[in-house]
Each structure stands twice: as C-alpha cells, then as structure tokens.
Amino acid sequence: MKYLIAGLGNIGEEYINTRHNIGFIILDAWARVSNVEFTDRRYGSVASLKHKGRTFVLLKPSTFVNRSGNAVKYWLKKEKIPEENLLVLVDDLSIPFGSMRLRAKGGDAGHNGLAHINMILGHGNYARLRFGIGDDFMTGGQVNYVLGKLTEEEEKILNKRLDLALEMIKSFGTLGVELTMTKYNKEAKALDDGEEYSY
C-alpha cells in the first residue's frame, strides 16, 4: 500500500519557519527522525519511507500554497496512488495554535491551498490534517499573520506536538482515516493541563 502525504507550504528562505509552512515543518521532522532526505523533483521536494509495510511518499510542493493542486495531482498519478490514500497537512486559522483535527473530507475552509487542490481534483473527498495556528491578529492582518514567523512560544508548542502529528499520519496509513480520527482527534486538541480546546 502506498500513500501520498502532502505538506503545504511556500518555498524560499523568507518563508522558512512561518505559520503557513506548518506542512513543510511536519514532513521535515518525519524525514529527520527517519534518516531520509528530500530530493528536488518535478513540482516539489519528495522523500519516501516505509512504516509497517506501507510506503509513504512525502511531498513538499514547490508550486507555492495557492497552486498546491498541481503538485498533488501529478504525484498521485506518477506514484499510482489512489486519492483515498492522500493526506494533506495544512495550517488552520480557525483552531488554537497546536490543536489538530483530522478530517476524512471537506471544503477548503478559506484555505487557498485546499481550494486549489479541490479545484484540480474536482472534489474535496480526501483526508486532511489541520494544524491550528490560531487567529491572534487584528482586522486586516491575516496575511501578515499567516506568513509571519513562529514566535518562540509557538515553536515550543509545535515541537511538543510533532510526535503526535507523526503518530496520526502513520495511523492514517495503517488504521485508516476513520479509526485514526476516533483514536486521536480528542487527544489532538488537548491542552497540557488536561483541558480541551472548545471549537
């Protein structure tokens, strides 16, 4: 079984460690702990690794977030991966920073990357793991916030959540999206003090 894990983000030094690049950051963490390296290929940087008999193709599109669909469609076709085996990692303004939500399908929720993938694939029937980046910005400041660098506190929270994010991705490939949602979604929105985010 083969899976495409597409982490959304923008290429270029000015976008490194920004909130909009959460997808890149998660995939980089998995590659690092698995001792695999990304290779620049058509439409993105690609790495491949195995876990419990499954092959995971990791994709960091080089098309910029707003054109992510081109890379996703190309690599689904090239690797002969069915669309039900696609998982997109994406930042989400609508949930608190560090909270995660796995969904089997859905709309774009105002995210340009998901909107383009939906347009190119012709539907939104694919899994997505949303990583909350919060909405701590003034009216009109959304773009600067999304493209802004992670704060020191946000980096600490992100680093604490990476292991769980990777667990959820691996579970997506081994247990499937529905069982993974049941197993992890409650834990994925829990605060360190045992409270839960309400959303």
C-alpha distance (Angstrom), angle and dihedral (degrees) to the residues before:
residue distance angle dihedral
M1 . . .
K2 3.77 . .
Y3 3.81 129.6 .
L4 3.79 134.0 -169.5
I5 3.81 114.0 -141.7
A6 3.80 108.4 -169.6
G7 3.79 116.3 -168.6
L8 3.79 111.6 -165.0
G9 3.77 123.5 -137.6
N10 3.80 145.2 116.6
I11 3.78 125.4 -90.0
G12 3.79 122.1 -129.1
E13 3.80 135.9 72.6
E14 3.80 93.0 -93.1
Y15 3.81 89.9 63.8
I16 3.79 98.5 48.0
N17 3.82 112.7 121.6
T18 3.80 94.1 7.1
R19 3.79 125.4 139.1
H20 3.81 92.1 -113.5
N21 3.82 89.6 58.9
I22 3.80 96.8 61.7
G23 3.81 89.5 117.6
F24 3.79 91.8 56.8
I25 3.80 91.3 46.2
I26 3.81 93.6 53.5
L27 3.82 93.1 48.8
D28 3.81 91.8 46.1
A29 3.80 88.9 54.0
W30 3.81 92.2 51.7
A31 3.79 92.5 47.4
R32 3.80 90.7 48.6
V33 3.81 96.1 52.6
S34 3.82 90.5 42.8
N35 3.83 93.9 50.0
V36 3.79 93.8 -124.9
E37 3.78 126.7 131.3
F38 3.77 132.5 -142.5
T39 3.79 118.9 -119.0
D40 3.79 123.6 -154.8
R41 3.79 107.3 -114.3
R42 3.78 136.8 156.7
Y43 3.81 111.6 -47.5
G44 3.79 93.7 -2.6
S45 3.78 154.4 -10.3
V46 3.78 112.8 -63.3
A47 3.80 136.1 -165.9
S48 3.78 131.5 172.2
L49 3.79 131.4 -151.7
K50 3.77 139.2 164.8
H51 3.80 130.4 -127.6
K52 3.81 125.6 176.2
G53 3.78 92.6 -19.8
R54 3.79 94.5 -47.9
T55 3.79 125.0 114.1
F56 3.78 116.4 -138.6
V57 3.80 118.1 -162.2
L58 3.80 108.4 -158.5
L59 3.79 115.4 -153.1
K60 3.80 129.2 -169.6
P61 3.83 103.8 -177.0
S62 3.79 117.3 -135.5
T63 3.80 90.9 -159.9
F64 3.82 93.9 87.9
V65 3.79 119.9 -109.9
N66 3.81 95.7 -78.8
R67 3.83 92.2 60.3
S68 3.79 99.1 38.4
G69 3.80 93.1 126.0
N70 3.80 92.8 72.1
A71 3.81 92.2 59.4
V72 3.80 94.6 41.9
K73 3.80 94.3 51.1
Y74 3.81 93.1 45.3
W75 3.81 94.6 51.9
L76 3.79 94.1 43.0
K77 3.79 88.0 56.3
K78 3.80 96.7 40.0
E79 3.81 93.9 50.4
K80 3.82 92.7 37.8
I81 3.80 91.2 -124.6
P82 3.83 117.7 161.4
E83 3.79 114.5 -124.0
E84 3.81 91.2 -117.8
N85 3.82 86.2 66.1
L86 3.81 92.9 58.4
L87 3.81 120.8 107.9
V88 3.82 120.2 -177.4
L89 3.81 120.2 -158.6
V90 3.78 111.2 -150.6
D91 3.81 142.5 165.4
D92 3.81 117.2 -113.1
L93 3.81 127.3 -156.6
S94 3.80 93.8 -168.7
I95 3.81 97.6 69.8
P96 3.82 130.9 53.9
F97 3.77 120.8 -87.9
G98 3.80 110.7 -81.2
S99 3.78 96.4 16.1
M100 3.80 114.6 121.1
R101 3.77 132.5 -158.7
L102 3.80 125.9 -171.6
R103 3.79 116.4 -155.9
A104 3.82 130.1 -177.7
K105 3.81 93.0 -144.0
G106 3.77 142.1 -22.8
G107 3.77 149.6 134.2
D108 3.78 126.0 -61.0
A109 3.85 95.9 -96.4
G110 3.80 88.4 -146.2
H111 3.82 94.0 -55.8
N112 3.80 110.6 136.2
G113 3.79 93.5 -152.2
L114 3.80 93.4 55.4
A115 3.81 89.9 42.6
H116 3.79 91.3 57.0
I117 3.81 93.2 45.4
N118 3.81 89.5 50.3
M119 3.79 90.3 49.8
I120 3.81 95.2 48.1
L121 3.81 95.2 43.9
G122 3.79 92.0 39.7
H123 3.80 94.4 -127.8
G124 3.79 145.0 42.1
N125 3.80 96.7 -124.0
Y126 3.78 97.4 125.2
A127 3.79 132.6 95.1
R128 3.77 122.5 -96.3
L129 3.78 132.2 -174.4
R130 3.78 109.0 -149.5
F131 3.80 116.3 -156.3
G132 3.79 111.9 -160.6
I133 3.79 118.4 -124.7
G134 3.81 96.0 173.1
D135 3.79 126.4 -133.6
D136 3.79 104.2 -99.5
F137 3.79 97.3 151.7
M138 3.79 138.7 103.0
T139 3.81 122.5 -108.6
G140 3.79 108.8 -70.1
G141 3.79 93.1 18.5
Q142 3.78 99.4 97.7
V143 3.81 98.0 106.9
N144 3.79 94.0 48.8
Y145 3.79 90.5 46.4
V146 3.80 95.3 49.7
L147 3.80 92.4 46.1
G148 3.80 92.8 41.1
K149 3.79 125.1 109.0
L150 3.79 119.9 -95.6
T151 3.79 113.4 -100.0
E152 3.80 120.5 -124.2
E153 3.80 90.3 -103.9
E154 3.81 92.1 49.0
E155 3.80 90.6 50.8
K156 3.81 89.9 53.8
I157 3.81 91.5 50.9
L158 3.79 92.3 45.4
N159 3.79 92.5 50.6
K160 3.81 89.9 51.9
R161 3.80 91.2 51.6
L162 3.81 99.6 46.1
D163 3.81 95.5 85.6
L164 3.80 91.3 52.8
A165 3.80 91.6 46.7
L166 3.81 90.1 53.4
E167 3.80 91.1 47.4
M168 3.79 89.6 54.1
I169 3.80 92.7 49.4
K170 3.80 92.3 49.9
S171 3.80 90.1 46.7
F172 3.80 90.0 52.1
G173 3.79 87.9 61.0
T174 3.79 97.4 42.0
L175 3.82 105.3 33.0
G176 3.80 101.6 21.8
V177 3.77 130.7 -117.8
E178 3.81 99.6 -75.0
L179 3.81 96.4 51.6
T180 3.80 90.3 42.7
M181 3.79 90.9 53.4
T182 3.79 90.3 50.7
K183 3.79 93.1 46.5
Y184 3.79 100.8 43.4
N185 3.81 115.3 17.6
K186 3.80 94.9 85.2
E187 3.81 92.7 47.0
A188 3.79 90.8 44.4
K189 3.80 92.3 63.9
A190 3.81 97.1 43.4
L191 3.79 121.9 117.6
D192 3.79 121.0 -134.3
D193 3.79 91.4 -106.1
G194 3.78 92.3 57.7
E195 3.79 96.8 -100.6
E196 3.76 120.7 123.8
Y197 3.74 130.0 -131.1
S198 3.77 112.6 -112.6
Y199 3.79 113.7 -137.0
